[in-house]
Amino acid sequence: MDEAVMLGHGSGGSMMKRIIDEVFFKAYGDEILLKGDDAAVLPAPKRNERLAFSTDSFVVSPHFFPGGDIGKLAICGTVNDVATSGARVKYLSCGFVLEEGYPMDNVKRICATMAKTAAEAGVQLVTGDTKVVNKGHGDGVFINTSGVGFIPDGIDLSGTNCQPGDKILLSGTLGDHGITIMSCRESLSFQTDIQSDAAPLNHLIADVLAVAPHTRAFRDPTRGGLASTLNEFAAQSQTDMVVDQDAVPVKDNVMGACEMLGYDIFQVANEGKMVAIVPASEADAALAAMKANCYGRDAAIIGEVTEMAANRGPKALIRTPIGGLRILDMLVGEQLPRIC
């Protein structure tokens, strides 16, 4: 096998066949993918099911970091996006853009992580594409993944569903991924290890829906963090989102890093957390389901949905420890570039 990626690996010829056979197929080839067709032919959903589809591209730098790599993000990001619809995530596509000269061992390592993460999520990588660009015209590797899932009848999740009185749940600690990426990029060291929270959360979502079937919405607070997610929910439903600052779980070392770097923890990216809006009557059951999942042990009820004030538009608000309210603005610009 070649030791580095070359332009010929994207040519459509024997070198492309070699990287597909020896790297991609070897890592996660299955019955559908190994057919080698231009389109994957998949079982049709049942008549009482709807199709959920999402796509995302991943350009994170560095490619490898504590708690994961770009391949893990590529699987988790798309799995989680599809799962927020309540769908059972089934199939993924994967497109690689590789730079000439990129070490083949890195490609193999990324593919191995993708295979492991896909297996954990219970999804199949069924089709893909590979392109190679000239040296100096890329950044080693970019990945695009698209995902397909089937939504059972009776599930209707959307930010438009949020209602005053609903509870806001968060599946775990904020900011782990964004601060991990920044610490790696800037060669910062902390007294305790900080790791990315990247994780597939489709099973956690299914666990919550099993006990809280009237859940209004799920969303993963990735770029823009919790602040952007809550503002999006507020705008969609024309309500206010009020969060108790003391109720939001944050690791001490992550908060310390944010204070040192001047970041607002509510705007820092996450890749393995989920926000859920749940009717008050089902909130305790939903919280228990989250905590029972390995990725939800630090879950908490962090606030509630309230009526929008008559004299202004919808807002996300933080209730401070002294009882005051401050507006939680969406991130403006790019706080942490290329975090996913």
Phi and psi restraints in degrees (value plus and minus 20) as a CYANA .aco file:
   2 ASP   PHI     -84.1   -44.1
   2 ASP   PSI     129.5   169.5
   3 GLU   PHI    -107.4   -67.4
   3 GLU   PSI     -35.5     4.5
   4 ALA   PHI    -165.9  -125.9
   4 ALA   PSI     138.5   178.5
   5 VAL   PHI     -93.3   -53.3
   5 VAL   PSI     113.9   153.9
   6 MET   PHI    -145.1  -105.1
   6 MET   PSI     143.0   183.0
   7 LEU   PHI     -75.9   -35.9
   7 LEU   PSI     -53.0   -13.0
   8 GLY   PHI     -83.0   -43.0
   8 GLY   PSI     -40.9    -0.9
   9 HIS   PHI     -90.1   -50.1
   9 HIS   PSI     -31.8     8.2
  10 GLY   PHI    -134.0   -94.0
  10 GLY   PSI      -2.2    37.8
  11 SER   PHI    -105.2   -65.2
  11 SER   PSI     -37.7     2.3
  12 GLY   PHI      71.8   111.8
  12 GLY   PSI     -21.0    19.0
  13 GLY   PHI    -121.4   -81.4
  13 GLY   PSI    -169.9  -129.9
  14 SER   PHI     -86.1   -46.1
  14 SER   PSI     -53.5   -13.5
  15 MET   PHI     -88.2   -48.2
  15 MET   PSI     -57.7   -17.7
  16 MET   PHI     -85.3   -45.3
  16 MET   PSI     -61.8   -21.8
  17 LYS   PHI     -79.8   -39.8
  17 LYS   PSI     -57.7   -17.7
  18 ARG   PHI     -86.6   -46.6
  18 ARG   PSI     -64.2   -24.2
  19 ILE   PHI     -88.9   -48.9
  19 ILE   PSI     -54.0   -14.0
  20 ILE   PHI     -86.5   -46.5
  20 ILE   PSI     -67.1   -27.1
  21 ASP   PHI     -89.0   -49.0
  21 ASP   PSI     -65.6   -25.6
  22 GLU   PHI    -111.0   -71.0
  22 GLU   PSI     -37.0     3.0
  23 VAL   PHI    -133.7   -93.7
  23 VAL   PSI     -82.7   -42.7
  24 PHE   PHI     -92.0   -52.0
  24 PHE   PSI     -71.5   -31.5
  25 PHE   PHI     -83.4   -43.4
  25 PHE   PSI     -58.5   -18.5
  26 LYS   PHI     -83.7   -43.7
  26 LYS   PSI     -55.4   -15.4
  27 ALA   PHI     -97.9   -57.9
  27 ALA   PSI     -65.2   -25.2
  28 TYR   PHI    -164.2  -124.2
  28 TYR   PSI       6.0    46.0
  29 GLY   PHI     -85.8   -45.8
  29 GLY   PSI     115.1   155.1
  30 ASP   PHI    -154.8  -114.8
  30 ASP   PSI    -195.0  -155.0
  31 GLU   PHI     -76.6   -36.6
  31 GLU   PSI     -61.6   -21.6
  32 ILE   PHI     -92.6   -52.6
  32 ILE   PSI     -69.0   -29.0
  33 LEU   PHI     -84.8   -44.8
  33 LEU   PSI     -58.6   -18.6
  34 LEU   PHI     -89.0   -49.0
  34 LEU   PSI     -32.2     7.8
  35 LYS   PHI     -84.0   -44.0
  35 LYS   PSI     -47.5    -7.5
  36 GLY   PHI      54.0    94.0
  36 GLY   PSI      -3.6    36.4
  37 ASP   PHI     -98.2   -58.2
  37 ASP   PSI     141.7   181.7
  38 ASP   PHI     -90.9   -50.9
  38 ASP   PSI     -42.8    -2.8
  39 ALA   PHI    -152.4  -112.4
  39 ALA   PSI     115.2   155.2
  40 ALA   PHI    -100.7   -60.7
  40 ALA   PSI     109.0   149.0
  41 VAL   PHI    -115.9   -75.9
  41 VAL   PSI      95.7   135.7
  42 LEU   PHI    -136.2   -96.2
  42 LEU   PSI     133.7   173.7
  43 PRO   PHI     -78.5   -38.5
  43 PRO   PSI     117.5   157.5
  44 ALA   PHI     -93.5   -53.5
  44 ALA   PSI     126.6   166.6
  45 PRO   PHI     -88.0   -48.0
  45 PRO   PSI     140.9   180.9
  46 LYS   PHI     -86.9   -46.9
  46 LYS   PSI     140.6   180.6
  47 ARG   PHI     -81.5   -41.5
  47 ARG   PSI     -47.6    -7.6
  48 ASN   PHI    -115.2   -75.2
  48 ASN   PSI      -0.1    39.9
  49 GLU   PHI    -140.0  -100.0
  49 GLU   PSI     133.6   173.6
  50 ARG   PHI    -135.5   -95.5
  50 ARG   PSI     140.6   180.6
  51 LEU   PHI    -116.1   -76.1
  51 LEU   PSI     114.1   154.1
  52 ALA   PHI    -132.8   -92.8
  52 ALA   PSI     117.1   157.1
  53 PHE   PHI    -162.3  -122.3
  53 PHE   PSI     117.4   157.4
  54 SER   PHI    -169.8  -129.8
  54 SER   PSI     136.7   176.7
  55 THR   PHI    -161.1  -121.1
  55 THR   PSI     132.2   172.2
  56 ASP   PHI    -175.8  -135.8
  56 ASP   PSI     132.8   172.8
  57 SER   PHI    -139.4   -99.4
  57 SER   PSI     127.5   167.5
  58 PHE   PHI    -147.9  -107.9
  58 PHE   PSI     102.6   142.6
  59 VAL   PHI    -152.6  -112.6
  59 VAL   PSI       3.4    43.4
  60 VAL   PHI     -76.8   -36.8
  60 VAL   PSI     126.2   166.2
  61 SER   PHI    -154.6  -114.6
  61 SER   PSI     105.4   145.4
  62 PRO   PHI     -96.3   -56.3
  62 PRO   PSI     146.4   186.4
  63 HIS   PHI     -95.1   -55.1
  63 HIS   PSI     -45.5    -5.5
  64 PHE   PHI    -144.6  -104.6
  64 PHE   PSI     117.5   157.5
  65 PHE   PHI    -175.6  -135.6
  65 PHE   PSI     141.4   181.4
  66 PRO   PHI     -76.7   -36.7
  66 PRO   PSI     104.2   144.2
  67 GLY   PHI      76.3   116.3
  67 GLY   PSI     -22.0    18.0
  68 GLY   PHI     145.8   185.8
  68 GLY   PSI    -186.8  -146.8
  69 ASP   PHI    -175.2  -135.2
  69 ASP   PSI    -199.7  -159.7
  70 ILE   PHI     -80.2   -40.2
  70 ILE   PSI     -50.9   -10.9
  71 GLY   PHI     -88.1   -48.1
  71 GLY   PSI     -61.6   -21.6
  72 LYS   PHI     -83.8   -43.8
  72 LYS   PSI     -62.2   -22.2
  73 LEU   PHI     -80.1   -40.1
  73 LEU   PSI     -60.3   -20.3
  74 ALA   PHI     -82.5   -42.5
  74 ALA   PSI     -58.9   -18.9
  75 ILE   PHI     -94.9   -54.9
  75 ILE   PSI     -71.0   -31.0
  76 CYS   PHI     -82.3   -42.3
  76 CYS   PSI     -62.8   -22.8
  77 GLY   PHI     -79.5   -39.5
  77 GLY   PSI     -66.7   -26.7
  78 THR   PHI     -96.6   -56.6
  78 THR   PSI     -59.3   -19.3
  79 VAL   PHI     -76.2   -36.2
  79 VAL   PSI     -66.2   -26.2
  80 ASN   PHI     -87.8   -47.8
  80 ASN   PSI     -58.9   -18.9
  81 ASP   PHI     -82.9   -42.9
  81 ASP   PSI     -64.3   -24.3
  82 VAL   PHI     -86.5   -46.5
  82 VAL   PSI     -60.0   -20.0
  83 ALA   PHI     -87.0   -47.0
  83 ALA   PSI     -44.9    -4.9
  84 THR   PHI     -83.7   -43.7
  84 THR   PSI     -37.7     2.3
  85 SER   PHI    -100.7   -60.7
  85 SER   PSI     -25.5    14.5
  86 GLY   PHI      68.5   108.5
  86 GLY   PSI     -14.8    25.2
  87 ALA   PHI     -95.4   -55.4
  87 ALA   PSI     132.2   172.2
  88 ARG   PHI    -104.7   -64.7
  88 ARG   PSI      89.0   129.0
  89 VAL   PHI     -93.1   -53.1
  89 VAL   PSI     109.3   149.3
  90 LYS   PHI    -140.2  -100.2
  90 LYS   PSI     -66.5   -26.5
  91 TYR   PHI    -152.2  -112.2
  91 TYR   PSI     123.4   163.4
  92 LEU   PHI    -147.8  -107.8
  92 LEU   PSI     128.1   168.1
  93 SER   PHI    -126.7   -86.7
  93 SER   PSI     141.6   181.6
  94 CYS   PHI    -165.1  -125.1
  94 CYS   PSI     102.2   142.2
  95 GLY   PHI    -135.6   -95.6
  95 GLY   PSI     108.6   148.6
  96 PHE   PHI    -125.0   -85.0
  96 PHE   PSI     113.5   153.5
  97 VAL   PHI    -133.2   -93.2
  97 VAL   PSI      89.4   129.4
  98 LEU   PHI    -127.3   -87.3
  98 LEU   PSI     126.3   166.3
  99 GLU   PHI    -117.0   -77.0
  99 GLU   PSI     116.3   156.3
 100 GLU   PHI     -72.1   -32.1
 100 GLU   PSI     110.6   150.6
 101 GLY   PHI      75.1   115.1
 101 GLY   PSI     -26.9    13.1
 102 TYR   PHI     -88.3   -48.3
 102 TYR   PSI     114.0   154.0
 103 PRO   PHI     -80.4   -40.4
 103 PRO   PSI     109.7   149.7
 104 MET   PHI     -84.4   -44.4
 104 MET   PSI     -50.8   -10.8
 105 ASP   PHI     -81.2   -41.2
 105 ASP   PSI     -54.5   -14.5
 106 ASN   PHI     -86.0   -46.0
 106 ASN   PSI     -60.7   -20.7
 107 VAL   PHI     -82.0   -42.0
 107 VAL   PSI     -63.9   -23.9
 108 LYS   PHI     -82.5   -42.5
 108 LYS   PSI     -61.6   -21.6
 109 ARG   PHI     -84.0   -44.0
 109 ARG   PSI     -63.0   -23.0
 110 ILE   PHI     -83.3   -43.3
 110 ILE   PSI     -64.5   -24.5
 111 CYS   PHI     -83.7   -43.7
 111 CYS   PSI     -58.6   -18.6
 112 ALA   PHI     -83.3   -43.3
 112 ALA   PSI     -60.9   -20.9
 113 THR   PHI     -83.6   -43.6
 113 THR   PSI     -62.0   -22.0
 114 MET   PHI     -81.2   -41.2
 114 MET   PSI     -63.3   -23.3
 115 ALA   PHI     -81.9   -41.9
 115 ALA   PSI     -63.7   -23.7
 116 LYS   PHI     -84.8   -44.8
 116 LYS   PSI     -62.8   -22.8
 117 THR   PHI     -89.9   -49.9
 117 THR   PSI     -60.2   -20.2
 118 ALA   PHI     -81.5   -41.5
 118 ALA   PSI     -60.5   -20.5
 119 ALA   PHI     -83.8   -43.8
 119 ALA   PSI     -60.6   -20.6
 120 GLU   PHI     -83.0   -43.0
 120 GLU   PSI     -60.2   -20.2
 121 ALA   PHI     -96.1   -56.1
 121 ALA   PSI     -37.3     2.7
 122 GLY   PHI      56.8    96.8
 122 GLY   PSI      13.8    53.8
 123 VAL   PHI    -138.6   -98.6
 123 VAL   PSI     141.2   181.2
 124 GLN   PHI    -134.0   -94.0
 124 GLN   PSI     117.4   157.4
 125 LEU   PHI    -109.1   -69.1
 125 LEU   PSI      91.3   131.3
 126 VAL   PHI    -134.5   -94.5
 126 VAL   PSI     -31.3     8.7
 127 THR   PHI    -179.2  -139.2
 127 THR   PSI     139.8   179.8
 128 GLY   PHI    -186.4  -146.4
 128 GLY   PSI    -197.8  -157.8
 129 ASP   PHI    -173.8  -133.8
 129 ASP   PSI     131.5   171.5
 130 THR   PHI    -153.8  -113.8
 130 THR   PSI     109.6   149.6
 131 LYS   PHI    -147.9  -107.9
 131 LYS   PSI     126.5   166.5
 132 VAL   PHI    -143.3  -103.3
 132 VAL   PSI     109.8   149.8
 133 VAL   PHI    -128.5   -88.5
 133 VAL   PSI     139.9   179.9
 134 ASN   PHI     -79.9   -39.9
 134 ASN   PSI     130.5   170.5
 135 LYS   PHI     -77.5   -37.5
 135 LYS   PSI     112.7   152.7
 136 GLY   PHI      71.2   111.2
 136 GLY   PSI     -24.4    15.6
 137 HIS   PHI    -131.4   -91.4
 137 HIS   PSI      -5.2    34.8
 138 GLY   PHI    -171.1  -131.1
 138 GLY   PSI    -183.8  -143.8
 139 ASP   PHI    -154.7  -114.7
 139 ASP   PSI      26.9    66.9
 140 GLY   PHI      69.8   109.8
 140 GLY   PSI     -87.2   -47.2
 141 VAL   PHI    -175.4  -135.4
 141 VAL   PSI     113.2   153.2
 142 PHE   PHI    -139.1   -99.1
 142 PHE   PSI     127.4   167.4
 143 ILE   PHI    -151.8  -111.8
 143 ILE   PSI     115.5   155.5
 144 ASN   PHI    -135.7   -95.7
 144 ASN   PSI     114.3   154.3
 145 THR   PHI    -147.3  -107.3
 145 THR   PSI     121.8   161.8
 146 SER   PHI    -142.3  -102.3
 146 SER   PSI     129.4   169.4
 147 GLY   PHI    -153.7  -113.7
 147 GLY   PSI     128.6   168.6
 148 VAL   PHI    -146.4  -106.4
 148 VAL   PSI     116.4   156.4
 149 GLY   PHI    -164.7  -124.7
 149 GLY   PSI     147.7   187.7
 150 PHE   PHI    -136.7   -96.7
 150 PHE   PSI     108.7   148.7
 151 ILE   PHI    -117.8   -77.8
 151 ILE   PSI      99.1   139.1
 152 PRO   PHI     -84.5   -44.5
 152 PRO   PSI     133.5   173.5
 153 ASP   PHI     -79.7   -39.7
 153 ASP   PSI     120.1   160.1
 154 GLY   PHI      78.1   118.1
 154 GLY   PSI     -31.4     8.6
 155 ILE   PHI    -118.8   -78.8
 155 ILE   PSI     106.7   146.7
 156 ASP   PHI    -162.4  -122.4
 156 ASP   PSI      71.4   111.4
 157 LEU   PHI    -125.3   -85.3
 157 LEU   PSI     109.2   149.2
 158 SER   PHI    -185.7  -145.7
 158 SER   PSI     129.5   169.5
 159 GLY   PHI     -82.3   -42.3
 159 GLY   PSI     -41.0    -1.0
 160 THR   PHI     -89.6   -49.6
 160 THR   PSI     -34.2     5.8
 161 ASN   PHI    -103.4   -63.4
 161 ASN   PSI     -32.2     7.8
 162 CYS   PHI     -81.1   -41.1
 162 CYS   PSI     117.6   157.6
 163 GLN   PHI    -151.5  -111.5
 163 GLN   PSI     127.1   167.1
 164 PRO   PHI     -72.6   -32.6
 164 PRO   PSI     116.4   156.4
 165 GLY   PHI      80.0   120.0
 165 GLY   PSI     -39.6     0.4
 166 ASP   PHI     -85.7   -45.7
 166 ASP   PSI     134.0   174.0
 167 LYS   PHI    -119.9   -79.9
 167 LYS   PSI     128.6   168.6
 168 ILE   PHI    -124.6   -84.6
 168 ILE   PSI     101.3   141.3
 169 LEU   PHI    -132.2   -92.2
 169 LEU   PSI     123.9   163.9
 170 LEU   PHI    -145.4  -105.4
 170 LEU   PSI     112.6   152.6
 171 SER   PHI     -99.6   -59.6
 171 SER   PSI     -25.0    15.0
 172 GLY   PHI     154.0   194.0
 172 GLY   PSI    -186.5  -146.5
 173 THR   PHI     -90.5   -50.5
 173 THR   PSI     125.3   165.3
 174 LEU   PHI    -107.0   -67.0
 174 LEU   PSI     130.7   170.7
 175 GLY   PHI      63.7   103.7
 175 GLY   PSI     -21.7    18.3
 176 ASP   PHI     -80.1   -40.1
 176 ASP   PSI     -64.8   -24.8
 177 HIS   PHI     -89.5   -49.5
 177 HIS   PSI     -69.5   -29.5
 178 GLY   PHI     -79.4   -39.4
 178 GLY   PSI     -62.4   -22.4
 179 ILE   PHI     -91.5   -51.5
 179 ILE   PSI     -54.3   -14.3
 180 THR   PHI     -80.1   -40.1
 180 THR   PSI     -68.1   -28.1
 181 ILE   PHI     -82.1   -42.1
 181 ILE   PSI     -64.6   -24.6
 182 MET   PHI     -83.8   -43.8
 182 MET   PSI     -60.3   -20.3
 183 SER   PHI     -85.2   -45.2
 183 SER   PSI     -57.0   -17.0
 184 CYS   PHI     -89.5   -49.5
 184 CYS   PSI     -63.4   -23.4
 185 ARG   PHI     -86.3   -46.3
 185 ARG   PSI     -56.9   -16.9
 186 GLU   PHI    -121.2   -81.2
 186 GLU   PSI     -12.1    27.9
 187 SER   PHI      34.3    74.3
 187 SER   PSI      21.9    61.9
 188 LEU   PHI    -105.7   -65.7
 188 LEU   PSI     127.4   167.4
 189 SER   PHI    -145.6  -105.6
 189 SER   PSI     121.4   161.4
 190 PHE   PHI    -143.5  -103.5
 190 PHE   PSI     140.7   180.7
 191 GLN   PHI     -84.5   -44.5
 191 GLN   PSI     -50.2   -10.2
 192 THR   PHI    -142.4  -102.4
 192 THR   PSI     132.5   172.5
 193 ASP   PHI     -88.8   -48.8
 193 ASP   PSI     120.3   160.3
 194 ILE   PHI    -138.7   -98.7
 194 ILE   PSI     109.5   149.5
 195 GLN   PHI    -145.9  -105.9
 195 GLN   PSI     130.4   170.4
 196 SER   PHI     -79.0   -39.0
 196 SER   PSI     127.6   167.6
 197 ASP   PHI    -116.4   -76.4
 197 ASP   PSI      -8.2    31.8
 198 ALA   PHI     -69.9   -29.9
 198 ALA   PSI     107.6   147.6
 199 ALA   PHI    -182.3  -142.3
 199 ALA   PSI     127.6   167.6
 200 PRO   PHI    -100.4   -60.4
 200 PRO   PSI     106.2   146.2
 201 LEU   PHI    -132.5   -92.5
 201 LEU   PSI      -4.8    35.2
 202 ASN   PHI     -84.8   -44.8
 202 ASN   PSI     -56.1   -16.1
 203 HIS   PHI     -90.9   -50.9
 203 HIS   PSI     -56.4   -16.4
 204 LEU   PHI     -82.5   -42.5
 204 LEU   PSI     -62.9   -22.9
 205 ILE   PHI     -82.0   -42.0
 205 ILE   PSI     -63.7   -23.7
 206 ALA   PHI     -82.1   -42.1
 206 ALA   PSI     -58.8   -18.8
 207 ASP   PHI     -82.5   -42.5
 207 ASP   PSI     -61.6   -21.6
 208 VAL   PHI     -85.9   -45.9
 208 VAL   PSI     -64.8   -24.8
 209 LEU   PHI     -84.0   -44.0
 209 LEU   PSI     -48.8    -8.8
 210 ALA   PHI     -85.8   -45.8
 210 ALA   PSI     -50.5   -10.5
 211 VAL   PHI    -129.8   -89.8
 211 VAL   PSI     -34.8     5.2
 212 ALA   PHI    -151.4  -111.4
 212 ALA   PSI      50.6    90.6
 213 PRO   PHI     -86.7   -46.7
 213 PRO   PSI     -33.6     6.4
 214 HIS   PHI    -120.3   -80.3
 214 HIS   PSI      -2.9    37.1
 215 THR   PHI     -70.0   -30.0
 215 THR   PSI     116.6   156.6
 216 ARG   PHI    -102.7   -62.7
 216 ARG   PSI     -63.9   -23.9
 217 ALA   PHI    -183.4  -143.4
 217 ALA   PSI     133.9   173.9
 218 PHE   PHI    -144.9  -104.9
 218 PHE   PSI     130.2   170.2
 219 ARG   PHI    -178.0  -138.0
 219 ARG   PSI     119.9   159.9
 220 ASP   PHI    -113.7   -73.7
 220 ASP   PSI     105.4   145.4
 221 PRO   PHI    -102.1   -62.1
 221 PRO   PSI      56.0    96.0
 222 THR   PHI    -104.8   -64.8
 222 THR   PSI    -134.2   -94.2
 223 ARG   PHI     -81.0   -41.0
 223 ARG   PSI     111.2   151.2
 224 GLY   PHI      70.9   110.9
 224 GLY   PSI     -32.8     7.2
 225 GLY   PHI      45.2    85.2
 225 GLY   PSI    -181.5  -141.5
 226 LEU   PHI     -83.0   -43.0
 226 LEU   PSI     -53.2   -13.2
 227 ALA   PHI     -79.6   -39.6
 227 ALA   PSI     -67.8   -27.8
 228 SER   PHI     -85.4   -45.4
 228 SER   PSI     -61.7   -21.7
 229 THR   PHI     -80.0   -40.0
 229 THR   PSI     -67.0   -27.0
 230 LEU   PHI     -87.9   -47.9
 230 LEU   PSI     -57.7   -17.7
 231 ASN   PHI     -86.0   -46.0
 231 ASN   PSI     -56.6   -16.6
 232 GLU   PHI     -84.5   -44.5
 232 GLU   PSI     -65.2   -25.2
 233 PHE   PHI     -80.3   -40.3
 233 PHE   PSI     -64.7   -24.7
 234 ALA   PHI     -80.4   -40.4
 234 ALA   PSI     -64.9   -24.9
 235 ALA   PHI     -86.3   -46.3
 235 ALA   PSI     -59.7   -19.7
 236 GLN   PHI     -85.3   -45.3
 236 GLN   PSI     -58.6   -18.6
 237 SER   PHI    -123.4   -83.4
 237 SER   PSI     -22.9    17.1
 238 GLN   PHI      35.3    75.3
 238 GLN   PSI      29.6    69.6
 239 THR   PHI    -152.8  -112.8
 239 THR   PSI     156.8   196.8
 240 ASP   PHI    -123.4   -83.4
 240 ASP   PSI     125.1   165.1
 241 MET   PHI    -130.8   -90.8
 241 MET   PSI      94.9   134.9
 242 VAL   PHI    -133.5   -93.5
 242 VAL   PSI     100.2   140.2
 243 VAL   PHI    -135.4   -95.4
 243 VAL   PSI     115.6   155.6
 244 ASP   PHI    -103.9   -63.9
 244 ASP   PSI      97.7   137.7
 245 GLN   PHI     -75.6   -35.6
 245 GLN   PSI     -62.9   -22.9
 246 ASP   PHI     -88.6   -48.6
 246 ASP   PSI     -38.1     1.9
 247 ALA   PHI    -106.8   -66.8
 247 ALA   PSI     -33.4     6.6
 248 VAL   PHI    -101.3   -61.3
 248 VAL   PSI     100.2   140.2
 249 PRO   PHI     -94.7   -54.7
 249 PRO   PSI     107.2   147.2
 250 VAL   PHI    -163.0  -123.0
 250 VAL   PSI     113.6   153.6
 251 LYS   PHI     -90.1   -50.1
 251 LYS   PSI     123.5   163.5
 252 ASP   PHI     -78.2   -38.2
 252 ASP   PSI     -61.3   -21.3
 253 ASN   PHI     -89.5   -49.5
 253 ASN   PSI     -52.7   -12.7
 254 VAL   PHI     -89.6   -49.6
 254 VAL   PSI     -63.5   -23.5
 255 MET   PHI     -83.0   -43.0
 255 MET   PSI     -60.5   -20.5
 256 GLY   PHI     -82.1   -42.1
 256 GLY   PSI     -60.0   -20.0
 257 ALA   PHI     -84.8   -44.8
 257 ALA   PSI     -61.8   -21.8
 258 CYS   PHI     -81.1   -41.1
 258 CYS   PSI     -63.2   -23.2
 259 GLU   PHI     -85.3   -45.3
 259 GLU   PSI     -58.0   -18.0
 260 MET   PHI     -88.3   -48.3
 260 MET   PSI     -58.2   -18.2
 261 LEU   PHI    -112.0   -72.0
 261 LEU   PSI     -28.8    11.2
 262 GLY   PHI      61.2   101.2
 262 GLY   PSI       7.1    47.1
 263 TYR   PHI    -117.6   -77.6
 263 TYR   PSI     128.4   168.4
 264 ASP   PHI    -107.7   -67.7
 264 ASP   PSI      97.1   137.1
 265 ILE   PHI     -76.2   -36.2
 265 ILE   PSI     -48.5    -8.5
 266 PHE   PHI     -95.5   -55.5
 266 PHE   PSI     -30.7     9.3
 267 GLN   PHI    -128.5   -88.5
 267 GLN   PSI     -19.3    20.7
 268 VAL   PHI    -104.5   -64.5
 268 VAL   PSI     121.5   161.5
 269 ALA   PHI     -91.6   -51.6
 269 ALA   PSI     130.0   170.0
 270 ASN   PHI    -151.1  -111.1
 270 ASN   PSI     129.5   169.5
 271 GLU   PHI    -147.2  -107.2
 271 GLU   PSI     -16.4    23.6
 272 GLY   PHI    -162.3  -122.3
 272 GLY   PSI      12.4    52.4
 273 LYS   PHI    -146.8  -106.8
 273 LYS   PSI     134.9   174.9
 274 MET   PHI    -154.6  -114.6
 274 MET   PSI     115.3   155.3
 275 VAL   PHI    -120.4   -80.4
 275 VAL   PSI     114.3   154.3
 276 ALA   PHI    -147.8  -107.8
 276 ALA   PSI     117.3   157.3
 277 ILE   PHI    -126.5   -86.5
 277 ILE   PSI      99.4   139.4
 278 VAL   PHI    -152.7  -112.7
 278 VAL   PSI     120.1   160.1
 279 PRO   PHI     -74.8   -34.8
 279 PRO   PSI     124.8   164.8
 280 ALA   PHI     -75.5   -35.5
 280 ALA   PSI     -55.0   -15.0
 281 SER   PHI     -88.6   -48.6
 281 SER   PSI     -38.8     1.2
 282 GLU   PHI    -132.7   -92.7
 282 GLU   PSI     -18.1    21.9
 283 ALA   PHI     -85.7   -45.7
 283 ALA   PSI     -62.4   -22.4
 284 ASP   PHI     -85.5   -45.5
 284 ASP   PSI     -59.1   -19.1
 285 ALA   PHI     -86.6   -46.6
 285 ALA   PSI     -60.2   -20.2
 286 ALA   PHI     -83.8   -43.8
 286 ALA   PSI     -61.9   -21.9
 287 LEU   PHI     -83.0   -43.0
 287 LEU   PSI     -62.9   -22.9
 288 ALA   PHI     -82.6   -42.6
 288 ALA   PSI     -58.5   -18.5
 289 ALA   PHI     -85.4   -45.4
 289 ALA   PSI     -60.8   -20.8
 290 MET   PHI     -81.4   -41.4
 290 MET   PSI     -67.6   -27.6
 291 LYS   PHI     -85.3   -45.3
 291 LYS   PSI     -47.0    -7.0
 292 ALA   PHI     -95.7   -55.7
 292 ALA   PSI     -37.2     2.8
 293 ASN   PHI    -106.5   -66.5
 293 ASN   PSI     124.5   164.5
 294 CYS   PHI     -82.4   -42.4
 294 CYS   PSI     -42.8    -2.8
 295 TYR   PHI    -117.8   -77.8
 295 TYR   PSI     -10.2    29.8
 296 GLY   PHI    -149.3  -109.3
 296 GLY   PSI       0.4    40.4
 297 ARG   PHI     -82.7   -42.7
 297 ARG   PSI     -47.8    -7.8
 298 ASP   PHI    -119.7   -79.7
 298 ASP   PSI      -1.6    38.4
 299 ALA   PHI     -82.1   -42.1
 299 ALA   PSI     134.1   174.1
 300 ALA   PHI    -174.9  -134.9
 300 ALA   PSI     132.9   172.9
 301 ILE   PHI    -104.4   -64.4
 301 ILE   PSI      97.2   137.2
 302 ILE   PHI    -129.6   -89.6
 302 ILE   PSI     -26.6    13.4
 303 GLY   PHI     154.3   194.3
 303 GLY   PSI    -182.1  -142.1
 304 GLU   PHI    -169.3  -129.3
 304 GLU   PSI     142.4   182.4
 305 VAL   PHI    -110.4   -70.4
 305 VAL   PSI     114.5   154.5
 306 THR   PHI    -148.7  -108.7
 306 THR   PSI     148.9   188.9
 307 GLU   PHI     -82.7   -42.7
 307 GLU   PSI     121.5   161.5
 308 MET   PHI     -92.4   -52.4
 308 MET   PSI     115.6   155.6
 309 ALA   PHI     -81.0   -41.0
 309 ALA   PSI     122.7   162.7
 310 ALA   PHI     -88.1   -48.1
 310 ALA   PSI     -45.8    -5.8
 311 ASN   PHI    -116.1   -76.1
 311 ASN   PSI      -6.9    33.1
 312 ARG   PHI    -179.5  -139.5
 312 ARG   PSI     156.5   196.5
 313 GLY   PHI    -103.4   -63.4
 313 GLY   PSI    -200.0  -160.0
 314 PRO   PHI     -85.2   -45.2
 314 PRO   PSI     124.7   164.7
 315 LYS   PHI    -158.7  -118.7
 315 LYS   PSI     136.1   176.1
 316 ALA   PHI    -123.1   -83.1
 316 ALA   PSI     113.2   153.2
 317 LEU   PHI    -150.7  -110.7
 317 LEU   PSI     127.4   167.4
 318 ILE   PHI    -132.3   -92.3
 318 ILE   PSI     108.3   148.3
 319 ARG   PHI    -110.2   -70.2
 319 ARG   PSI      95.6   135.6
 320 THR   PHI     -96.7   -56.7
 320 THR   PSI     146.0   186.0
 321 PRO   PHI     -78.8   -38.8
 321 PRO   PSI     -43.8    -3.8
 322 ILE   PHI    -113.1   -73.1
 322 ILE   PSI     -15.5    24.5
 323 GLY   PHI      78.3   118.3
 323 GLY   PSI     -24.1    15.9
 324 GLY   PHI    -101.9   -61.9
 324 GLY   PSI     147.3   187.3
 325 LEU   PHI    -136.6   -96.6
 325 LEU   PSI     116.7   156.7
 326 ARG   PHI    -148.6  -108.6
 326 ARG   PSI     130.0   170.0
 327 ILE   PHI     -92.9   -52.9
 327 ILE   PSI     114.8   154.8
 328 LEU   PHI    -121.7   -81.7
 328 LEU   PSI      78.4   118.4
 329 ASP   PHI     -98.9   -58.9
 329 ASP   PSI     133.4   173.4
 330 MET   PHI     -88.9   -48.9
 330 MET   PSI     132.3   172.3
 331 LEU   PHI     -82.8   -42.8
 331 LEU   PSI     113.0   153.0
 332 VAL   PHI    -125.3   -85.3
 332 VAL   PSI     105.5   145.5
 333 GLY   PHI      60.6   100.6
 333 GLY   PSI    -173.9  -133.9
 334 GLU   PHI    -139.9   -99.9
 334 GLU   PSI      84.2   124.2
 335 GLN   PHI     -94.4   -54.4
 335 GLN   PSI     -68.7   -28.7
 336 LEU   PHI    -146.1  -106.1
 336 LEU   PSI      75.4   115.4
 337 PRO   PHI     -86.2   -46.2
 337 PRO   PSI     122.4   162.4
 338 ARG   PHI      36.8    76.8
 338 ARG   PSI      37.5    77.5
 339 ILE   PHI    -113.0   -73.0
 339 ILE   PSI     -26.2    13.8
